[in-house]
């Protein structure tokens, strides 16, 4: 008997998707996870009773590929042989064409680029269709991925840029968090207090940015009084080339994603 959805790979992202779908109302009996590690299988089975946890792909209507990139080809082949008719991959750098070739037929393929905030249900994922994927396949992928955050549709040629902005973006934000906390300590605060102030400032600012009708430039201007403290601080950031550094970071990550995809 087939399940509605099989997750191939029970790592952090696979588990995030599993937990998100269960929280969104999916029945455990509809889901299965294929995981090669015996210890990890035991852990998942204990944590998610009712979900079928197996060592290799089983028959399923659809499959989410959440393995490491070097395991995708084998996962595609095994999933199709088990009867999958559509595939959703969250593996970085593996093109739709490569997965279609591994599938060896007309299997619909959707490629996705999630980011790590999906682990707490606050991710953003870009999806792109393969050559045989249609509207129903994209809607299916959106339903799955919306359980862990926001989903946007892009062309596959844009996924490298997506990687540079949102895929790698959390690391840039974490670096800012580190720097703000370190600066607080330098200014005389305890580490715990500096962390609380820095991290909550990032959280609140992000929520304000998402919920406000104003853009980042307008919101920044609203905080910046003429001749005030924020104006002085912002001047130093601009003098240090922080804006340019972010631009270069995104472009470098985008180019590296292209290189990995070509390889």
N, C-alpha and C positions, 0 to 999 in steps of 0.2 A: 504493500500500500504506500502510495507516494504522499509526501507532505506538501504543503503549499509553498514553503520557502526553506531552502537549505543555505546555511552559512558555511562556506568552506574556509576554515581558519577561525580558531577561537581565541585569538589574541585580544589586545586591548580594544582595537577598533571593532572587531567581530563581536566582542562582548558588549560594547557600547550600543551597537545596532540591535543586538538581541534584547538587551534591557530596555532600550527605547521602544521597541515594537511591543514588548509585553506591557510596558507602562501605558502605551497607546491603545491597548485593548485586544491585542492579538492573543488567541488561545495558545497555550503552550503546545498542545497537540498538533498545531499547524506548522510548528517549527522544528528544524533539526540543525545540528551543528556537527560538521566533520572536522575533527582535530587529531593530528598525528600523535601528539604527546599523551601518553596514558595518564600521567599525573594531572595534566590539565583537563582531560576528559572527566576524571573523577571530580575535580573541583567544580566544573561547570554543571555536571549532573546533580551534585549536591546543592548547588546554589540556585538552579532553575529546574525544580521538579516538574515533570511532565513534558519537558523538551527532550527530544530524542538526541542523544549524544553518541556519535559513532566515529570509527577510525577512518572511514573513507566515504566518499559521496554516495548518497542513496537517491532513489527516484524522487524528483521534486518538480513542481510546476515551474519554479524559477529558482535561480541560484545567485547568491552574492559571493563574489570572490574576494576574500579578505586575507589572502596569504601574502607572503613576501613576493616581490616581483619575480624572483628567479623560480618560484614555484607555480606561477600562473599557467604556463603552457600545460603542465601536467594536470593541474586542477581543472582547466577547461576541458581537456580530453576526457577525463574521468567523469566530469559532470554531464557532458553530452552523451557519453556512453550509458550513463545511468538514466537518461531520458529527458534532461533539461531542454527546454525550448527557448529560454531567454536567460541572459547572463548580465549581471551588474558587477563591474569591477571597481574596487576602491584602491587598487595597487598603483603606485606612482610609476609613470614612465612607460607603461605597457599600452601600446596603441590599440585601437579598435581593430585595425587591419591585422595585427599580429594575433589577436584573440580569435578573430574570424577564421584565420588560417588554421589555428590550432583546433577550432571547432569542426572544420572540414565540411561545412554545409551552410544551411540558411538560418542558423541559430541567430536570433536577435541579440546584439551586444550593445550595452550602454556603459560608457566609461565615466567614472566620477572622481573628483578631487575634493575630498573632505579635509577638515583640519581638526586639530586635537581638542578644541573646545566641545566637539561632539561627545567627548567622554563625560561631559556634565550637561548634555542636552542643549548646548548653546553654540553649536557649530554652524558653519556655512559651507555648503557643498555645491560645487558646479558640476553639472552633468552634460555629456555630449553623446549624441547617438552614433552608432556605427552605420554601415551602408544599408543594412536591412532592418534597422530599428525604426518603428513608426511611433505615432502619437500614443498608442496604448502602452507601448514599451516604456516611453518616457514618463507617462503618468504612473506606471507601476514603480519605476525607480524613484520618482518623487514621493510616492506614498511611503516607501521604505525609509528613505533618507530624511524625510521631514520629521520622523520620530526623534531625531537627534539635533534638529536645528532648521535653519533656513536653507532652501534649495533654489538655485538659479540655473537656467539653461544657457549654454554657450556653444559655440562651434568648437570642434575638437582642436582646431588650430589655435584657439585662445587658451587652452588648458595650461600651457607653459606659463603664460602671464598670470593666470589664476594661481598657479603654484607660487610664483614670486610674491604675490600680494597676500592671499589668504592662507595658502598652504604653509609658507614659511613665516607669515605675519605674526603668529603667536610668539615666535622666538624673539622678534623685534620688540614686541610689547613687554615680554618678560625682561628683556635687557633694559628697557626704560624703567620698569618696576625696580630692578636691582639698583639702577643709577639713582633714582629718586630716594630709595631707602638709604643708600650709602651717603647721599648728600645730607639727609636728615641727621644721620649719625655724626657726620663731619660738623654739622651746625650745633651739635650738643644734645641731640635726642638719644634716648635708649634705642636699641635695635628693635625691640618689640613695638615701641611706640612709632618709630619711623616706618616699620612694615605696615602697621595698621593704617597710618595716614596715607602712605603711598598707594597701597593696594586698594583701599576704599575709594581713593580719589580716582584711580583708573576705572574702577567699577562704575562709580556714579557718573563720571564723565562719559563713559561708553553708553550708559542707559540714556543720558540726556541727549547725546548725539543721535541715537536711534529714534527716540520719541519726539524730539523737537522738529518743528517745521523749518528751523534754521539750519544752515550748513555749518561746517567746522569753522570757516572764516568768520561768520557772524557770531557764533558762540564764543570764539576766542576774543573777538572785539568787545563783546559784552563783559568779559572778565577784566579787560585791560583798560584801566583808567589812565588818562593822560598824565605822564610823569610819575606814575605809581610804581609799586613793587613789581607787578606782573610785566609792565613795559620794560623795566630794567632787566628782569630775568629773560624775557623773550629776546631782547636785544643781544644778550650773550649767546643764546642758542643760535640765532641767525649768524652772529659773528663766527661761531665755531663751525658753521656749515652743516648743522643738523638736518635741515631740509634736504640739502644736496646728498647727504649721506644716506638718507632713506631712499631717495631716488636711485642711487647707485646700488644699494642693497637689493632692491626689487629687481633691477635690471640684471644684476649678477646672478640672482637666484633663477630668474627666467631663462637666462642663457644656459645655466647649468642644467636646468630641466630639459632644455632642447638637446643638450649633449647626451644626457642619460637616455632620452627617448630614442635618439639616433643609434646609440650603442645597443 
